[in-house]
Amino acid sequence: MENTIHEECGIFGIYDRLGKCDVAGNTYYGLFALQHRGQESCGIAVNDRGIITVHKDVGLVRDVFKKEDLARLGQGQMAIGHTRYSTFGTVNATNAQPLVVRHIKGQMAVAHNGNLTNAPELRQKLEMNGAIFHTTNDSEIISYVIIQKRLESDSIEEAVEKAMDVLEGAYSLVIMSPNKMLAVRDKTGFRPLVMGRMKDGQILFASETCALDALGATYIRDIDPGEIVVVSEEGIHSIRTHCGNRPHMCVFEYVYFARGDSRLQGMQIHEARKNAGRTLAIENPVEADVVIGVPDSGLDAALGYAEQSGIPYGMGFVKNRYIARTFIQPTQDQRENSVRMKLNVVPSVVAGKRVIMVDDSIVRGTTSARIVKLLRDAGAKEVHVRVSAPPFISPCFYGTDIDSKEHLIACQMSIEEIGKAIGADTIGYLSVEGVRNMAKDADCDFCTGCFTGKYPAPTPKFVGKSKFEQKIEHKENRKYKGARRTEDGEEL
């Protein structure tokens, strides 16, 4: 398995009242821009006069959607899309999104980014009332809660407003009803959601501004925490019953998740990462000959470190962007070589030199150790590791795929011991204050719970088996096709 942090997914929506554009095709390009947020599955749902058609599957956007698939989705007035990295639930087409549900008042499609912290309680309550779940993700719980409220409400927006009274945790949503599109952000504002407009008047919603840029759209604003934006033939209006809280964005959006060219809460991601590198250089100076970054998010921080320290910046690694995910490699030896397949050192940059290697995080340490060894093998005289985030010491409950302290190297070793374990001459982390200040120009506060153990919203009452362990079991058992199945015949 990969020893890096991942975020759950990216969401996208487009509303075209006049029907002037290909909503499916535009959603396809929007998802392409958001592919970095999830590579396990993806999907698009198109609404044509109240009839919703969906296509989704496991795989990358380019693999799941062929020309005939987009043609089959047809034309419509609106569409939503989703790219998924599962923090919970198995990797299969059933868990892919958007989810499309049919109820007595019509159809509804939902794309969701985040994790509910009260999902087990809600699921149990729904099942006791007769709900039958087809997936293992939180998004279906959200759909059921909204449908229940819809049966007692006059509109979809009223139903969502009522649902927000019981949904806890992180959820950025794009929802389609037969006649409306809704964009919803949880009351704390953990996950990003932005709004834009195309030149012909189409309204867009996306996890990041890079998806707006991909379509030549103009950024309007970020959706506020607790806000419901409704787009229909009557125009655009906002429901702010649950608003009032200042956003507490997951700080790891700025450290790692978001694309460098995106702008969230008014702050350019590239500049935030450079700020982190500058502070890292002030807090953890060392004499060296060259500063290099681990692609991709480590590059911006390395540039900031170099600018602040006056040490030259170099391109120490070339990244192979077409390598398969490490968990599908058939042998342990091939998995061990996965770092070498993904990253290749440029010897002329590091040979005989004292090297500062900047990375965005260290989770379990195994990947960092392999990268340090690559530099040693290429002739680096010294390797000084600098990390543009504080040590991970606590679980995340809001959509990041780590939830067990036993898997965090910083919970098992001191910082000095971590440096020795990964083979570095020295190691230094960014402080918690430093990571908060990296995006000081952003119009938000930050959730830094994974670094401090202090959270801005309720945490789960019940925490089940580690999601890391679940993913390890699932990925390891994929090698033995047919060896372990559920009672329904689904491969584990």
SULSULLIN-V237220 format. One record per residue. N is the residue number from 1. SS is DSSP state (a for helix, b for strand, c for the rest). Layout:
<<N SS> <N SS>>
This chain:
<<1 c> <2 c> <3 c> <4 c> <5 c> <6 c> <7 b> <8 c> <9 b> <10 b> <11 b> <12 b> <13 b> <14 b> <15 b> <16 c> <17 c> <18 c> <19 c> <20 c> <21 c> <22 c> <23 a> <24 a> <25 a> <26 a> <27 a> <28 a> <29 a> <30 a> <31 a> <32 a> <33 a> <34 c> <35 a> <36 a> <37 a> <38 c> <39 c> <40 c> <41 b> <42 b> <43 b> <44 b> <45 b> <46 b> <47 b> <48 b> <49 c> <50 c> <51 b> <52 b> <53 b> <54 b> <55 b> <56 b> <57 b> <58 b> <59 c> <60 c> <61 a> <62 a> <63 a> <64 a> <65 c> <66 c> <67 a> <68 a> <69 a> <70 a> <71 a> <72 a> <73 a> <74 c> <75 c> <76 c> <77 c> <78 b> <79 b> <80 b> <81 b> <82 b> <83 b> <84 b> <85 c> <86 c> <87 c> <88 c> <89 c> <90 c> <91 c> <92 c> <93 a> <94 a> <95 a> <96 c> <97 c> <98 c> <99 b> <100 b> <101 b> <102 b> <103 b> <104 c> <105 c> <106 b> <107 b> <108 b> <109 b> <110 b> <111 b> <112 b> <113 b> <114 c> <115 c> <116 b> <117 c> <118 c> <119 a> <120 a> <121 a> <122 a> <123 a> <124 a> <125 a> <126 a> <127 a> <128 a> <129 c> <130 c> <131 c> <132 c> <133 c> <134 c> <135 c> <136 c> <137 c> <138 a> <139 a> <140 a> <141 a> <142 a> <143 a> <144 a> <145 a> <146 a> <147 a> <148 a> <149 a> <150 a> <151 c> <152 c> <153 c> <154 c> <155 c> <156 a> <157 a> <158 a> <159 a> <160 a> <161 a> <162 a> <163 a> <164 c> <165 c> <166 c> <167 c> <168 c> <169 b> <170 c> <171 c> <172 b> <173 b> <174 b> <175 b> <176 b> <177 b> <178 c> <179 c> <180 c> <181 b> <182 b> <183 b> <184 b> <185 b> <186 c> <187 c> <188 c> <189 c> <190 c> <191 c> <192 c> <193 c> <194 b> <195 b> <196 b> <197 b> <198 c> <199 c> <200 c> <201 c> <202 c> <203 b> <204 b> <205 b> <206 b> <207 c> <208 c> <209 a> <210 a> <211 a> <212 a> <213 a> <214 a> <215 c> <216 c> <217 c> <218 b> <219 b> <220 b> <221 b> <222 b> <223 c> <224 c> <225 c> <226 c> <227 c> <228 b> <229 b> <230 b> <231 b> <232 b> <233 c> <234 c> <235 b> <236 b> <237 b> <238 b> <239 b> <240 c> <241 c> <242 c> <243 c> <244 c> <245 c> <246 c> <247 c> <248 b> <249 b> <250 b> <251 c> <252 a> <253 a> <254 a> <255 a> <256 a> <257 a> <258 c> <259 c> <260 c> <261 c> <262 c> <263 b> <264 b> <265 c> <266 c> <267 b> <268 b> <269 a> <270 a> <271 a> <272 a> <273 a> <274 a> <275 a> <276 a> <277 a> <278 a> <279 a> <280 a> <281 a> <282 a> <283 a> <284 c> <285 c> <286 c> <287 c> <288 c> <289 c> <290 b> <291 b> <292 b> <293 b> <294 c> <295 c> <296 c> <297 a> <298 a> <299 a> <300 a> <301 a> <302 a> <303 a> <304 a> <305 a> <306 a> <307 a> <308 a> <309 a> <310 c> <311 c> <312 c> <313 b> <314 c> <315 c> <316 c> <317 b> <318 b> <319 b> <320 c> <321 c> <322 c> <323 c> <324 c> <325 c> <326 a> <327 a> <328 a> <329 c> <330 c> <331 c> <332 a> <333 a> <334 a> <335 a> <336 a> <337 c> <338 a> <339 a> <340 a> <341 a> <342 a> <343 b> <344 b> <345 b> <346 c> <347 a> <348 a> <349 a> <350 a> <351 c> <352 c> <353 c> <354 b> <355 b> <356 b> <357 b> <358 b> <359 b> <360 c> <361 c> <362 c> <363 c> <364 c> <365 c> <366 a> <367 a> <368 a> <369 a> <370 a> <371 a> <372 a> <373 a> <374 a> <375 a> <376 a> <377 a> <378 c> <379 c> <380 c> <381 c> <382 b> <383 b> <384 b> <385 b> <386 b> <387 b> <388 c> <389 c> <390 c> <391 c> <392 c> <393 c> <394 c> <395 c> <396 c> <397 c> <398 c> <399 c> <400 b> <401 c> <402 c> <403 c> <404 c> <405 a> <406 a> <407 a> <408 c> <409 a> <410 a> <411 a> <412 c> <413 c> <414 c> <415 a> <416 a> <417 a> <418 a> <419 a> <420 a> <421 a> <422 c> <423 c> <424 c> <425 c> <426 b> <427 b> <428 b> <429 b> <430 c> <431 c> <432 a> <433 a> <434 a> <435 a> <436 a> <437 a> <438 c> <439 c> <440 c> <441 c> <442 c> <443 c> <444 c> <445 b> <446 b> <447 b> <448 c> <449 a> <450 a> <451 a> <452 a> <453 c> <454 c> <455 c> <456 c> <457 c> <458 c> <459 c> <460 c> <461 c> <462 c> <463 c> <464 c> <465 c> <466 c> <467 a> <468 a> <469 a> <470 a> <471 a> <472 a> <473 a> <474 a> <475 a> <476 a> <477 a> <478 c> <479 c> <480 c> <481 c> <482 c> <483 c> <484 c> <485 b> <486 c> <487 c> <488 c> <489 c> <490 c> <491 b> <492 c>>
